[in-house]
């Protein structure tokens, strides 16, 4: 079945601050598993063409949404509206911060006003 993925078999994208495993990716939606390294931070950034949702699986950290900083841990969900500056930091010196990341890609409507 092509709609089912064993995440243990996925390749990784390593950065100095996190490891990403892309689970699914289409023109409209992306799902990834993210592991932020201890005492590291995903730099703040903005997407003008994406809405995002994070669901924390394990670890503890801080999410920045615009000027607001919120503590997060297992079971917390985070919604990041289109165009919002955001970032994630792992507050632990020893544990990973693991979260599921889902992106809805916003594309300009083609043929707007025709129907």
N, C-alpha and C positions, 0 to 999 in steps of 0.2 A: 504494500500500500504506500503510495508516494506521499500521502498526507501525514505519515507518522515518521518521526525522526528519533533515533537514539542519540541523545546529545553527547554521550561518551565517545561516539565515533566521529564527531565533527572536528575539523581543523580549527586552529586558533589564530587570532591576530593579536600579537603581543605588542604592548606599548610600555614605556617606562613605568606607568602608573596602573595599568589594568590589562587583563586578558579578556578578549571578546571571542565568543563562539556564536556565529550566525546560525540560527536554527531554520528560519524561513526568510525568504525575501521575494517580494513581487513588486509590481509597479505601484501598488497602493499600500502595502503593509510590510513591515520588517519586524522580526522577533529575534532577539539575541540574549544570550546569557552572559553577564558581565561579572568578573571577579576583580574588585579593586584591591590592590596590594596594601598590606598594612602601612599605616601612616602616609598614604599617598592620596592624591586628589585628581579627579577628572577635571581638567581646567574648565572654568566657566566659558560658555559659548552660547550662541543663539542660532536657531533654525527658523528661517522665514517661510519654509515650505513643509514643516512637519509639526504635528502634535505628538507628544510622547506620554507614555505611562511607564512607571517603574513599579515593580513589586519586589520588596525586599524578602529574600529567602533566608539569609543568615548574616550575622555580624551586625555591627552598629556603626552609624556614621551620621553625617550632616549633609542635607541637601540645601543648596542655595537656589532660590527662586526669586529673581529680581533682587530686591534689597533684603528679602526675608531669608533667615536660616532656620531650618527645622531639623530636629533630631529624628532619626529613623532607625528602625530595627525590624526583626522578623515580623511579617504580617502587615507592615505598613505599605500603603499604596500612594504613589505620587503622580499627580496629573500636571503636565507641563504644557500650557497653552502655546499656540503658535506665536512665535516672536518673543518668547520670554527668555531672558538670560538665565542660565542654569548651570549647575555643576554638582559634583558629589565628592565628599571626602570620607575616607575611612579613618575613624578616630582610634582604632585599636593598633597597638604596637606589634601584635602577634597574629591576629585573626584576619581572614579575608572578609570583605563586605561583598556579598553575592546578591545580585538582583536580576530579575527578568526585565527586559527592556522591549517595549512594543511601540512601534512608530507607525502613525498613519500619515502617509504622504499626501499633501494637499497640492493638487494640480489645478491650474486655471481651467475652467469649464470650456470645452470646445463647443462652438455653436450656441453660446449663451443667447437667450432671447429668441430662439427659433422654435421653441416648442413648449 
